[in-house]
Amino acid sequence: MTTSPSALDATTDASAPQAAFDLRTAPIPNFTTLVLARSEVFRTRRSLESFTREVEGLGTSGDEGRRRGLGMWMIGRYPEAISALEPFESGDVVATFTRGSALMSLGRYAEAAPIFERLSRQYPGEPKPRGLWLDAQLELALEKGDPAELATKLLADLAGAPSEFASSAEFHYLRGRALEMQRHFEAALDDYAAAREIDPGHRTNLSRLAHLAERCGLDDLALEAYRSLARQLPIDKNVLFNFGILLEDLGRDQEAAACYDIIVRNDPTNQRARIYLEDARSAIDMYYDEDLERKEDRLNQILRTPITDFELSVRARNCLNKMNILVLGDLVKLTEPELLSYKNFGETSLNEIKEILGSKGLRLGMKHEEAVASVEAAARPRAAAAGAAEAGASGGLLDRPLAQLDLSIRVRRALENLSCMTLGDVIQHAEDELLSMPNFGHTSLQELKRKLAEHGLKLNETNK
């Protein structure tokens, strides 16, 4: 099958009106056709379900097999797309490019790199395959190499790029990444902005722009980039998490709750999204009370403790798994009769659960206000015992809960994502490691260092 270089064109305008897309018969001259049609497919749940049935109904060989593979990419079923499109790589550039894109989405850079290398040699004037080839090479190199050295090499490669590539969004995106790796943040932001100007739909570039803008404290720019990403369907759930956390940190809890709600409605078993949604909803219209917030933080930290952290019998653990009870917060919401109503859940398992909750100052069916008071009361004897211990003993200090640092939502969430539960957990991490996390920038770093200093602590400096 012969295809012109335009088959690789992927600059998109998702706001442009699109005609109804029929996967069985529609011409698919380039990758952009798939991207634009994909937005329409995800416009409503009904349209997605209908299109999914259409894709699954296609044959596995010939033109139907090719279209089935393209359709699998459109609905985000990348492993199936990769498998279905493999037989068509040698003769169909759209199938080849789509398969490479699916591999990149799954982080399978070693398999994607040769595909885009071949396409970039076949179509030297097309920036997209060259950009993806360099991007895949960079990701592979970052797994082993030094970021500063890789950045220097990437900038040298870009300096010798053809003029067609030097004026592309891919060029500016990659130069932005190199400059960011060299910690030239303002220059990197300029390149990300230039890439966005050329191709407003470049998802990877928008993600880097949003992330770096947050690190630099440019919240308005980060919000704008996240909004652009959220308008691109299907929405990446990581984008919604990052967008929601930023909104929450800015006190815009209702908008944050809307982000988490989208994740929960599309993935009801996503425990992280459920917890974040509950937190955001509880914060809506709530007046600020520093003491109450500290108590709420202590309770929420306990409620997020995974059930797997506790010793349970096999029967009790299996029952809880089947009930989709993953953290202590799930248990507290239930009553004894509700637990006993589940099949194979008896008095022995119930007593195990009650013992676990009791050790944390909680019980089944407990109201939120009562739980806050109970956890606070249980914390006082521990605090008194710690105070009676030898002054300055590092063990007692390092065992104190994360909540004692009184951190902002953004910083606390970032540390929780690193599984930090105590002050000792926090100081195991270095500055660069924290700065590499989404939603954690220099403002967050300074806040954390200041709070740690109040306790006579500081971050790990081993890697400095």
N, C-alpha and C positions, 0 to 999 in steps of 0.2 A: 504494500500500500504506500503510495507516494504522498508526502505531506509537506506543505510549505513551512518555512520557519515560523509563520504566524501561529502554527499549532502550539508553540511554546508560550505564547503571549498570556500573561497572567495578571496584568494590571487591571484592577476591577473598580467598578462603580456600583456598589450594592444598592444605591438609591434609585438607579435607573429602572423604569418599569419593564418587566419581562413577560413575554408571552408564555402561556402554559407549556410545560416541558413534558414531552412524551418520550420516555427513555427508549422505548422499542423502535421508534421511527425518527426521532429528531436528529438532524445533522449535528455532529460534534466535531467541528473543524479545529478547535483548540481547547486548551485547558480552561480558559476564561469562561467558555460556555458552561462547563461543569460548575465552576465557582458561583456564577450568577444563578444558575438553576438550583443549586444547593440552597441558596438563601430562600428561594420560593418554597422548596420542599419543607424547610423547617419553619415556615411562617406560622403554621398551626399544628396542633397535635394530630388532627384528622388528616391533614395533607401528608404528614410524615408517615403515619400508619399506612395510608393508601400507597404511598410511594414504596415503602418497605415491602409490602405485599407484592408489588409489581416487580421489584428487584428479585425477590426470592422465587418468583414464578418463572424467571428466565432460565433458558438452558445453560449448560456449562461448556459448550463448544461453539466454534464458529463465531459469527457476529453477535449472537445472543450471549455467548460466553464472555466476549469482550465487553459488551454493554453491562452485563451482570457485574463484572469487576469494577467498571467505572461507577456503577450505581452503589456498590459496596463502599467505595471511597466517599461518595456523596453523603451516605448516612453514617459515616464514621466507623464502619466496621473494617478497620485497616488490615488486620491479619487476613481476612477473607479476600479483601481487594488485592493484596500482595500475591496470594496464591492464584486467584482467578486471572490476573493480568500477566503472570509470568510467561505463558505460551505466546503472548503477542508482542513481546519486547523487540524481537528482531525486525518486525515489519511495520510497527505502528508507533509513531512518536508520541501520540497523546496517551496511549496505554503505558508506554515506557515512562513518560514524565509523571503520570499519575501514580504509577507503582513506586517510583522514587520518592514522591511526596508522601505517600503512605509510610514508607520506611523511615523518613525523617520524622514524621509525627510520632512514631513509636521509639525514636531514639536509636534506631538501628543504622547508625552512620556508616559503619564499615561496609554494609551492603548498598547503601544509597550512593556513596562516593563514586564508585566506578560507573554507575548509571549516569550520573550527571557529568562525569568526566567525558564519557563517550558522547553525550549530547552536546556538550560545549565544544568538542572538536568537530562534531558534525555540523553545528550551527555556530560558528565563531562570532557572528554578529549579534547573537541573542544573549542578553545579560542574565536572564533567569537561570539557565542551567549552570553557567559559570559561577554565579553567586552561590547557588546551592552546593556546588562542588567545593568551593572554598569554605563555605559554612560547615559542611560535613567534615572536611579535613581539620578545621579548627577544633570542632567538638572532639574529634578523635585525639588530636594532639593534646588537648587540655586534660585528658585523662592521665597523661604521663608527664607532660612537659611543664616548663616554667612559664607562667602567663606573660611575664615581661618579655622574655625572649621570643615567645610566639607572637606577641603583639608587634615587635620589631620586624619579624619575618613577614607577617601579614601586610604591614604597611609597605614593605619593600616590594612585595608581590603586586600590591595595588598600584604602586607608583609606575610599574611597567605595563599596566593594563591598557588594552586598546581604547581609543577615544569613545567608541560606542558604549563601552562598559563604564567608563569614568563619568558619564553623564546619567547613569542609571540609579534607581533606588537601591539596588543591591550593592553597588559600590559604596554609597554613603552609609548604608547600614553596616557593612563590614568595617569601614574605616571608623565608624562610631564605636564598634565593639573593640577595635584595637586601641583606640584612644582611651576608652573606659578602662581597659586592662592596664594601661599606663597611668591611670588615675588623673588623666586630663579631662575632668568631667564636663567643664563648660564646652570645650571643643567637641566632645562626644555628643553632647546634647544638640549642638549645631548640626552635626551630621545626621543624627536621627531625625531632626526637624526637616532637613533637606530631603531625606528619603521619604518622609511622610508627604511632603509637598508633591513629589513626583508620583508616588503610589500610596494614596490614602488607605488602601486596603491591605498593606503589607503587615500581616499580623505579628510576625516575629519582631519587626522593627518597632511597632507600637508597644509591644510588651517590654522591650528594652528601654524605650523612651519613658514609659510609665514608671518602671522600676527605678531608673536612674534619677528621674525627677523627684521621686519620693526620697531617695537617699540624700538629695541636695536640698530638701525642704521646700521644693517647689510644688506645693500641694495642688494649686490650681491647674498647673500643666499636667500633673499626674492624673487628676480627675478627668481632664479633657481627653487624655489618651485612653483611660479606662472606659470612658463613655463610647469612644470610637470603637474599641474592641467589643464592647457589649452590644453594639448595633450589628455586629457581624455574626450571622447565624451559620452553624450552631455556635452557641457561646461556650467558650472554654470555662469549665467550672473553676479552674485556678484563677482565672481573670475575675470571676464573681467573688471569690474569697478575698482576693487582694483589694478589689474595689470596695467590698463591704467593710473590710477592716479599716481602710482609709476613711470612709464615710463615718464609721463609728468613732474613730479617733477625733474627727472634726465635730462630733456631737450631733451628727445627722443620722440618728438611730433609725428613723422610719425608712429612709432610703437604704440603709444598711440591711435592715430586716427584709426589704424587698429582694435584695441580692441573694441572701441566704434562702429565702422562700423559694426562689426559682430552682436552686439546687435541690432542695428537699422535695419539691413537687416532681422533679425529674429523676431523683435518686432517693427514694424514701428511706433507704437503709444507711444513708451517709450520716454517721453519728456526729462527725465534726460539724457539719452544716446544721444539724438539729440543735446542737448545743449553742452555736453562735446565734442562731435564729431566736432561741429562747432568751439568751442574754440581751440581744438587741431589742426585743419586744418589751422585756422587763424594764429597760432603760428609757423607753419612750415616755415623755411627760413626767419623768421622775426628777424631783428636785435633788440638788447635789448635797450630799452629807458625807464628809470625808470619813468620819468614824464608821458610818453605816457601810460605805463602800469597802472599807477594809474588812469588815465582818463578812460582807457578801463575797468578797474575793476569797476569803478563807473557806467559806462554805462551797463555793463553786469549784475551787481546786480539789476539795474532797469528793464532790459529786462527780468530777470527771475521772476519778480513779478507775482504771479498767478492772473488771471482775477478775481478769487473768492474774492480777497481782496477789490474789488471795488463794490460800490452800483450800480446795473444795473437793468433795468426793466426785468421782466420775459421773455418777447419776445426776447430782446437783448441777455440775458444769454443763452436761449435755442438755438438761432441761432448760437452763438459762439461755444457752445458745439457740435452741429451737424457738424460744420466746423472744429472740432478738434483744435480750437484755445484756448490754455491753459494758455499762459503767454503773457506779453506785447510784447515780441520779435516776437511772431507770428503775432501780429496785425501790427507792424511797417512795415513788409515785404509786406503788402497788400496795394493796392490803393483804392481810393473811388469807382471807377467803379467796381472793383473786389468784394468789399463787397456788393454793391448794386445789383450785379448780382445774389446773393444768394436768394433763395425763402424766403419770409416773412421778409427780411431785408430791412427796409425802411429808410427814411430821419430821423425819430425820433431816431431810433437806431444808425444811423450814427453819429448824433450830440452827443449822449451819449459817443460814442467811441472817438470822436474828443476831447471832454471835458476831458476825462480821460487821453489821451495821452498828451494833452496840459498842464495838471497839472504837468507832468513830463518833460516838455520841448521837447516833441516828437510830431511827426505827421505821418500820413499814407504815405507810399511810401518813407520814408526818407532814404537817403543813409547813409552808416555806418559812414563815415568820418564826415558828417554833424551832425549825432546824437551825436557823441563824443563831438564835439564843442558845440552843443546846451546844452547838459547836463552839461558840464563844466561851461558854461556861467550862467546857472540857479543855479549852486551850489555856485557861488561867492557871490551873495547877501545874501544867507543863511549863508555862512561862515562869512561875514562881520557882519551880525546881531548877530551871536553867539559871535563874538569877542567883540561887543559892550555891550553884556550882562554882568552882574556882574561877575567879575573875579572869577574863581574857582567854579562857581555855578554848582553843580553836575548834575542838570537836563540837562543843555545845553551840557555838556561834554558827558553824557551818551546817548544822542540822536544822537551823531555823527555817520555817517555810518561806517560799518565794513571796507570799503575800505581805511579809513584813517590810519589803522594799517600797511599798506604796507606789507602784509603777503605773504609767498610763496604759490604756488598753492595748495600744499598738505594741509597746515593748513587752508587756506581759504575755501577749499572745505569741509573739515571736519566740520567747523563751520557753513557753509551754510546748511549742512545736518542736523544740529541741529536747523535750522531756525533762526540763529543769523543774524540780519540785522544791529544792532547798537552795540556800545561799551557796553551799558547797558545790552543787551542780552548776550554778551560774559561772563561778570563777574557773571552771575547767575549760571554758571557751575563750578564744582569742578575739581581738577586735576584727581582724580580717574575716574570720569565719562568720561573725555576726553581721558584718556589713554586706556579705554575699547573699544574705537572706532577703526574700521579698518583704517589703514594708518596713525594712530596718535601715535607716540612714544615719547620717552623722548626728542629727538632732537626737534620735533615739539613743545612739551610742553615748553621747554626752550625758543624757539623763541617767542612763544605767550606771555610768562611771561615778556620777555624783552621788547616787543613792548608795552604791557600794562603799564609797569613801566614808559615808556617814557611819558605816559599821567597821571602818578600818580595813576594808577589803579592796581588791582590784582584780581585773581580768588577767587571764593567763598571758604571760609575756614571752613564752618559750620560743614562739615563731617570729619574734620581732628581730 
